[in-house]
Structures are given as structure tokens and as C-alpha cells.
Amino acid sequence: MPFHKPNRTQLLLASVVLMLPFAGMAETVPKADAPATSAEQSSVSEAGAYLAAGVAASESDYAAAADWYGRALAGDANNAALLEGATMANIGVGHMEEAARLARALAKTGAKSQIGTVALIADDAKQQDFAAILKLQAGGSSAGSVLDNLVKAWAKLGLGRMSEAIEDFDKIAKTKGLESFGLYHKALALASAGDYEGADKIMSGKVSGVFAINRRGVIASVEILSQLERNPDAVEMIDRNFAPGNDPEVDDLRRRLAAGEPVPYTIARNATEGIGEVFYSMATAVNGEAEASYTLLHARSAAYLRPDNTEAELLVAGLLEQLGQHALATEAYALVAPTDPNFHIAEIGRANATFAAGRKEAALEILQALVRTHGDVLRVQMALADAMRREGRFEDAWKAYDAALKMVPTPGPEHWVLFYSRGVTSDQMGKYDDAEADFRRAMALSPNEPELLNYLGYSLVDHGRKLDEALGLIKRAVIMRPDNGAILDSLGWAYYRLGRYKEALPAIERASLRMAVDPTVTDHLGDVYWAVGRKREAEYQWRRALSYGPDEKLAARLRLKLEKGLDAVLAAEGAPPLKPLEAAAATP
């Protein structure tokens, strides 16, 4: 059974694109990046609060938006646009009960809102008021046709109308493009009622053929097989879909199954959890293709209805990071309990969000604490190593990469990045022989990684070693990534170091177009211009490079070149002089 996302084409067509209000509002409004003080609140007009709320919403600043919408509603409590915006803002923050209260006020205005309908469905499902969900739909409220139909079927199941629910699932399963949704949720519904044989017939493809399922779908199938006392088949399914050592939850599940332990069915045990799974199905199906706020609407609802769905919590946190809401993302990651098998994934995410928020030391502290409790997890060691390298703490990074490599006694192709990363760290420490050795180990494992070919090639060029081989490595990388600015820069720089200045120029110019404010690429462009005799243009590029915030070493060299020229700088460094242009042009 394949483990990937279902077909989304018709789902996207059937769903309404979510548009937040005020997206194009002018910026001449009260500052909306933080709640105002009481003094500010008293001085802000209702119109100002209305505009500030719109700006905050357009920037996905849900905390500020919720605050401003609340103030605007104090003076205009029945404004449908304000109520809808406030509903979404509270969902974004994770205040689902408040979102439902606002959605009910919105419904009383007579306005139809997809956002409001989602909030009401989630709240009614949480309260197990399935009759209210059906009444809501009968009144014309819609959360999108696919979600409406799946929710309706689960609501009927919650009311004990199983045969009607199955008929509804069957209708969805017969709709072109939505087959997997109908089949998957029908199987979950049967399993929730104890019909594991019927559920397995669907999940195994015996009823309507094999269909695509996600990670939770595989786990559901495994649990169903275990309930049918078919643990060996469940173990085989895990082995087909998951590599050992990458997913602690699945590894633990496999261990229990192999020991003969009966594993309970947990994915959707009742209608409330089933509706939560509908929201999760929607969120994962459109993730990366719909607006992040639209996906967040469904992911928040899924997590609300099933707080132990760690995948939903992690999806929420990831979406908030994508939207630039790092504080909210940190809060979402922190909801994953230390006892959860995916706690280490949440902590790595929390560290990344903390770093993105500008709290670099706090991010490192999170990872260092995680290594103390989960140091035997490869991903954890890699996360700490990457963070240390990012902060320029190369000795610590090298130790962490080395510890990670010791956890892999027999490296496979997927482990090339471990050697590559340790090699980059050695290169940064000036240990060029060690770096090259690691790069070559990485190439032996996976010989066609553009990033690896480029880095090794550039490193050799930069240190004046094996220049012909370096050029060949970079050319291979360019073939695979012809529009990558960093790789084009490496190609041009290799030609330059070989004295082939006219060949260097077009590659460096293309790199500069793609990395227009990179100080190193701009510096290289200046050097090539100087080498081909275009000295005034070279000086212009060096000045540009200085304006792009280079590190102090590069900045000092740029200033020297502007003062004395490249030829004098090379002579002072003891480097070979530039070739005369005629000789450079004749170089084969």
C-alpha cells in the first residue's frame, strides 16, 4: 500500500479559497504588531482599530488581529466582516472556544462564512452535538463541499444512523478524484464500530483497489490488522512503508506487534474523532498547495478535536512558522508532551522557531537539553550540530557530527549528508585535508548531489588545489542546477582561478543576477571585471559588496582593493599575479 498524499485536484476545485478581509489595506494605520497599552486603546478610534485589525490579519499576526478585532467589535458588535476576521484570528491563536462564540454571533447576522462554519462544526463535534452539525448544513452553511459531505457522514454515525453514514461515504468514494477520501473514512468508520474485517477489506484494496494513504492511514491499517490478530501482517506493512530508526513511534509500534501484543485501534474511535480526522485529511491534502492560513484553519480544528494527534499539532506549528508567527509556533511545539514519541521532533521545531524569533542562545539551550534526554536519536545530534555550525561554533559542531556518525556503523546512501556536514565544518576550521576526505566519503555514498559537488569543487578552487578536477565537479553540479546562483558563482570562480577570465565572466554575471546582494558573489564579479581590464566596473562592484554587510575579513580585503587595486593586493598576499588578458584568452 503506497504511503503518500491523496489526489488533490478535485478537492482544491471543490474547496472555496479562503480570503481574509482587508488584505490590501493601506499601511497608514495604528501599529498592529502587538496589543496596545490601555492608554493607546483609549486613544484609538473604532475606525483605527478596524484598520489595524485588517493589517494584522493580512500579515497573519493572529495575536494582534484578535486583540484589534475585539476592540473594533466593542463598538460594532454585529459587523459581519469584523466577526469573521475575529473568528479566524482566534483560530490562528488556538482559542477555539472563543472562535466558536464569535462564529455563532456571525451566524446570527445572517452572513454565510466558511471560516465561521468550520469553527461551528469543530465546536459542535467537540460537544458531540451531531444534530447541530446536520442542522447547520441544512441551513445552507458550508465549509467546502468535500468537508461538508465527510462531516455529514460522520455526524450521522454519531447519531447512530450507521447505514446512512455508509451510504454517504460510498457516494464520496464514487466521486472522481475523491475516491481515497470516501474509502479511507468509510474504513475508519467501520473500524470505529468494531467491523475490522470490513475496514481491512477497504484498506487492503480488496473492495475498490489500492488507494493512497498518509502516515496515519498506514498506522490505522496496522492497528486494524492487529485487532484481527494478524500481527505478522501488520509488521510486514510497517516494514514496507517505514525505514527503521527514523520514526520512534512506528519503531515502538513494530516492537509491540513483533512481541505479539494486541495493539488497540486508536485513529478514529468515535464520530468526534472521525470529524477531527476529516479536518486532518483536508489539512494534509492541501498543505503546500492552498494558502497556509486555509490549511491552518483545518489543522487547528483537527488538533482541537484530537489533542493527542501529534501530527496535527506539528502541522499547526509548521504552518505558523511558515506564516512568520514564531512565538505562536513555539507555543504549538511546546504542546507536545515529553512522553510523546515525537517529542524530539517538536523540540527541534521549537528550537528552530526560537532561533527564527532571534533568541539564538535559547534555541541552542533547547537542543542541548534535548541531547541530554534523546542523544541516542540521530536526528537530534544532527539538529544540534547544524545549530552549532550555523552559530560558528565549529569545534562543538564537529563533535556533534562525529557523534552522529558513530551512531551509523554501516552508512548508506542516505547518510551522505552526515559526511558532507562534518566536511563543511572541518573546512570552516581550516582542516582542509579532513574536509576533503569527508566530501569524498559522501561522494562515494551518493555521487550526484549538486550541493556536495559544488562545495567540494569550490573548496578545491578556493584553496588552489586540483583545479581541473574542481572545474569538472562544478560543471556536473551546473548541469543538475543550471539556475543556481551559488553553483554558477563556483563555476565562474573556477574559471577565474584557472586564468580563463573571459569564460569566467558570463558565469559570474549570471550568478550576480540571481544573488544580487551577496557580498562574496559581488566581490568575485569585481575581481573578474578587473582581470578582463574593466577596472572602473570592478571598483563599482567592490563598493557594492561592501554595502551588503560582508564579514570583517572580506570587508578589509575589499577596502584594500579599492585603495590599491587587485594586483597590489595579490602581490601583498604572495598570490600568483593575474595572467595578461591575451595569455588568459589563449589558455585551453
N, C-alpha and C positions, 0 to 999 in steps of 0.2 A: 504494500500500500504506500503510495508516494507521500512524502512529508513536505508539503509546500502550500502556498496560498491558493484559495479557490479562484475561479474565473470571476473577474470584477466588472466586465464590460457592461452587462445589463444592470448590475447593481448600481453602478455610477449613474447610468441613464435614469434609473428609477428613483434615485435619491435627489432631493432638492438641494442645490448648492446653498450653503449657509452664508449669508451676507450679514455681517454685523452693521448696525446703524452707525452713521456719522463717519464712515471710513475716509471720506475725502474732506473732512473738516479743516478749516484753516488753523494755523498754529498760534494765532494771536488770542489765546485763551488762558485761563488760570493754569498754573503748572500742575500736571496730573501724574507726576511720577511718585507721589507719596501723599498719604492722607494729610489734610491741612490741620493746623492747630485750631483751637477753639476761637482764637482771635481772628484767624483767617476765615474760619467758617462764617462768622457773623458778618464779615465784610464782603463775602462773595454773593453775588446775586443769584437768583434761581436760574437765570439765563446763563450765567457764568458756570454754574455747577453743571448745567445741561451740556454745555460745550466741552467742559473739562472731562466729563464722563465719556463723551464721544471720542475725544482724543485718546484717552486712556484705553478705551475699548479697541480703537483702531491699532494701538500698539500692543494689544494683548496684555496690558498691565491690569490684570483682573482685580488685584487687591485695591489699587487706586480707583478703578472703574466702579467696583462695588460701593466704595465709600462715596464717590461723587454722585452715582445714581441714587443712593439713599438720600442724599441731601436734596437732590433735584426733586425726588418724589415727595419729600416733605411738603413741598408747595404745589405739587401737581400729581396727586396720588393716583389718578385714573388715566394717566398718559400711557397709551399702549406701547409707544416706542421706548419710553423710559422703563416700563415694566419688563419688556422683552430684553433690553440691554442689561438691566439689573439681574434678570434671571440667568443669563449667560455668564455674567461676571461672577456670580455666586457659584455657579457650577465650576467655573475655572478655578476658583479658590478652593473648591471642595465642600462648600456649605450647601449640601444637597437639600436639607430640610428648609432652609431659607429660600432656596431656589424654587422649591415646590410651593411655598406660601406665595411668592411673587407670581408664579405661573397661574395659581388659582385666581389671584386678583386680575391678572391679564385676561384670563378666560371670561371673567365677568364683564369685561369691556366689550365682548363680542368679537375680539380680534382672533384670527387663526394664526398660530405661531408654531413652527416646527420645534423651535427651542423649548417653548412652553410645554408642548405635548410630550417631548422627551422627559422633561422634569416631572410631569404629572404621572406618566407611565412608571417611571422609576419609583416615585413615592408610593403610588398605589400598589405596585408589586411588593415593595418593602413591607407595606401594611397587609399584604395578602388580600387586598380588596380587588379581586379579579373582575367582579361585576362592574366596578367603577371603570376599569380599563375598557371593557366592551361598550359601556355607555358613552365613554369619551369618544371612541371611534365611531359609534353610531351617530354622534352629534356632528360628525364631519371633521374632527381634529385628526391631523395626520403627522407622523414623524418620518414619513417616507414610505412608499408602498411596500418595499421589501420588509422593513422592520415592522410595519403595521401588521402584515399577514403572519409573520412568525410570532409576534407577540400575541395576536388574536388566538392562534392555535394553543399556545402555552396557557393563556388565560382560561380557555375552555377546559383544558386539562386540570387547571387549578380548581375549577368549579365542578369537577367530576364528570365532565362531558367528554370522556376519552374518545369515543368513536368519532365525534365531530372534530376533535382535535386532530386525529389521524387523517381524516379526510382533508383537513386544511393543509397539513404537512404534505400530503400527496399532491395537492394542487400546485404547491410551490415546486415540488420535485419534478413536476411535468412541465414547468415553465422554462423555456430555452434560456440558458445562461445562468439559471438559479438552481439547477438540479442538486448541486452539492449542498446548498443551504437546506433545502427541504429534506433530503435524505439524512443529513447529519443530525438535524434537530428531531426528526422522527425517531432516529435510533436512540438519541438521548432520552426522548420522552418514553419510549418503550422500556428502556433500562430503568428510568425513574419509577416505573410501575412494576418492576420486577421481571419483565419479559426479556431476559438476557439473550435467549435464543433468537428472538425476533430482532433484537438490536444487533447481534453478531451477524446475522444474515445480511443486514444492510451494510454494516461497516466492512464486512469481508468482500462485498461486491457481488454476493450470490443473488441478490434481488434485482439490482439495476446496474450492475457493473461497478468497477472500481471508480472512486471519485476522490478528489483532492481533499486532504485534511491538514490541519496545522498541528503543532506540538500537543496541544490539549486534546485534539482528536485522537492522536496516537495513544495518549495516556488513557483516554476513555475506552478505546478498543482493548487495551491491555487489562484494564480493570474488569471489563465485561468478560473477557476470556477467563480471568481468574475466578469470577463468580460462577462460570460454567465448569470449574475445576479443570481448566486447561492451562495450567501454569507453564508447561514447556512451550506451548504455542505462544503464550504471552512473552516469554523470554526471547523466543525467536523473533517476534515482532520488534522488540526493543533493539535487538542486535542488527536488524535490517535498517533501522531508522536512526540510531544514535551510536556515535563512537564512544567507547568507554573513556571515562576520565574527564569529559567535557561538561557534564551536567550532573552535579551531585544528587539532585532529586531523582533523576532517572536511574543513576547508579544504585541508589538505595532501594528503589523500587525493584530493580532487577535482582538485587541480592535477596530481598524478601521472597520474590517469586521463585528464585532458584532453590531457596530453602524450603519450599513447599508451603509457605504461608499464604493463606487466602487473603487477597487484597480487596478491600471494600470498594464499591462503586461510589465515586465522590463528585464527578464533574457536574451533574445537574440532577440533584436528588428530589427536587420538587419544582413547582411552577415558578416560584420566586427565583430560584437559582437558574431555571431554564431561561427566564427572561433576561437575567444577568448574562447568560451565555449568548443570547441573541445580541445584546449590546456589544459584547466582546467580539463576536463574529463580525459584526459591522465594522467595529474599530480596526480590527486587523485586516479586513478586506480592503478598506480604503486608505489605510496608512501608507503615506508616501505618494498618494495619487490625488487625494482631496486636500482641502485646506486643513492645516494642523488643528485649527480651532474646531472644525467639524469632527475630526477624529477624536479630539479631546472630549467633546460633548458625550460621545458614546463610551469612551474609555472610563470617564469619571462615573458614568451610570453603572457600568459593569462592576467597577470596584466597590461602589456603594452597595450594590445588591449582593456582592460576594466578596467581603473584605479579605477572605483568605485566598483570593485569586491573585497570587503574587505577580503573575504575568500582566494582569490588568494594571496593578499598581506601578510596575516598572514601565509599562507603556505610557501611563499618565505622566510619570516623571520625565521620561524621554521626550515627550511632546512639549512639556513645559520648558525643558532645556532648549528645544528647537525654537520655541517662541521667545527665547531670551529671558524667561522668568526663572532665574536661577534660584532665588530664595524659595519660591513655591516648589521647584523641583527638588531642592534639598529636603524640604518638609515631606514630600511624597516618598522619596527614597527612605527616609527615616521611619516610615510606617511599617517597613518590612522587619519582622521580629528577628532577633539574634538566633532564635531556634529554627528559623525557616531555612531550608536547604539552599535557597537562593540569596541568603543574607549577604554573602560576599559580593554578588553581582550588584546588589543595591548599594553596598558600601563603596564600591568602586565608582558607581554612578554618583553617589553623594559627594565623593571626593572631587570628581570632575566638575560637578555643579558648583561646589565650594570654590574651586580654583577659578572657574569662569566668573564667579562673583568678585574676584580679586583677593580672596583670602587664601593666599598660597601656602603659608605655613600651616594653617588649619587643615588644608587639603592633605598635606604630607602627614600630619598627625593622624588623620583618619586612616590612611593607608598603612602607616607604621603600626597602629593598633590592630589593624586587620591582619597584618603579617604575624603578629603575636598569637592570634587565635586561629588563623586559617593559612598559616605559612606553608602547609603541605599542598595547597592548591596552586597549580601552575599559573593560572590567570592572575592570581593575587600577586605573586612575585613579579610577574611581568608589569602589572599596573604600577607597583612601587618603583620598579626600575625605570619605567618610562617617565614617571613623575620626577624622579631624581635627575634623569638626563635632561629633561625639559628645564629644570632649575639650575643646570650647570654643575650639579654635584656628581661629577663623573666617577669618582672613586666609589661612592655609595651605589651609583647606578651599576657600575661594573660588577660589584659584589652581588647585587640583586639578580642581574642577568646570569651571572655564573651559578648562583643558587638555583635559578630556574632550569638551566641546562643540566645540572646534576640530577634533576628530577626526571630527565628523559634519557634513560640508559641507551635506548635504540632510537635515535632521531629518524623521523620520516620526512617526506617532502613538506608536510605542513609545518615543520619546525624550522624551516629556513630562516624565518624572521627572528628567531632567538639568536642564531649566529650573526645575522645581519645587525641586529640591535647592539649586541656586545661589540661587534666590529666598529660600528659608528662611535660607540663610547671610547674604545681604545684609540680610534683616530683622533677624537677630541682631546685625548690625554697625551697625544704625541707619540703613541706606541704604534707606529705605522706598520711594522712587521707583524705584530699581533693582529692588527686590524685586517691587514691583507689576508692573513691565514684564515680568519673567521669569515671574511667575504667569500673566500674560495670554498670553504666548507658549505656555506649557504648555497653557492652556485652548484656544488655537487648534488645537493638535495633538490634544488629547483632552479634549473639553469636559465629559465626565460622570464625572470622577474625584472621588469623595466627599472624599478626603483633601485634594485640591487646592482644591475649592470651599470646604471648611471652613476651610482655613488662610488663603486669601485673604479670605474673609468675616470671620474672626476678627481678622485683621491690620488690616483696614479699621476694624472696630469698635473695636479696642484703641487705634487712633490717631485715632479720631473722624472718620474720612473716609468719605464716600459711604455713610452708614449704611443708607439704604433699599436700595441695591444689595447691600450686605453682607448684610442680612437675607434678601434673595431668594436669594443664593448659599447661605447656610447652610440655608435651607428646602429647597433642592434636595438638599443633602447629607443632610438628615434623612430625606427620602423614600427615599433609597437605603440609609441605615444608621440605621433608626429606633431601634435599641437601643444605639447607640454613645455612650458617656458623654461623650467629648470633644466630639462634634458637638452633643449635647444641651446641654452647657455653653455652647458657642458661641451656640446659639440663645437660651438664656436671657440670656446676656450682651448679645447684640444688642438684645433687648427692653429690658433694663435701661438700656443706653446711649441708647436712644430714649425713655426715660422711661416705658415701658409696664411698670410694675413687677409688676402683677398677672398679666400674661401671662408675665413672666419667671419667676415663682415656680415653676410646675409643671415647667417645663423644667429649671431648676437643681436642683430637688429630685430629679427623675428621674436627672439626671447624678450627683448626690451618692450615690444608691443604687448606681450602677454603678461609681463611682470613690470609694469611701468614705474612703480615706485619702490622697487627693490634696490637697495644701495649697492649690493655686490654685482648684480647684472648691469646696472648703470655704470659702475666703475669699470667693468670689463669692456663695455661699449666704448668708453672713453679711451681705454688702452688701445683697442683695435683701431679707432679713428687716428690716434697718434701714430700707430705703426704704419698706416697707409698714407700718412702725410697730411691728414686733415686736423691740424693741431688746434685750431680755434674751436672746432666742434668737440674735440677731446676735452678741452678745458671746460666747455659748457656742460658736458656730461659729468665731469668730476664735481662741478659745483652742484649739479642736480643730486648726485649721490650723497654729497654732504648734507643736503637738506632733508634726506629721507631717514635720518636717525641711525647712521651706522654705529657699530661698536667703536670704542676709542682707538683700537689698533688700526682699523680701516680708516677712521677719520683722520688720524695723524698722517697716514700714508697719502691720503687724498690731498691734504694741505701741502705736503712736501711736493707732490706732483704739480700742484697749481703754482707753487713758488719756483721750482727748479726745472720742471719738465720730467717726463718719464725716463728719458735717457740717463739723466743725472741720478735719479732715484735707483735705477737698476745698477748703475756703477757703484753707488754707495753701498748697496746690498751685496755686492760681489756676484751679481747675476750676469749671465751672458748678455751682451748687448743685442738690441734688435737687429735683425738682418736688413740690409738695404732692400728697398722695395723690389728692385729688379731681381735680386737673388731670391727673394721670397717668392716672387711670381714664378721663378723657374724651378722651384722645389717640386719634385714629383709627388 
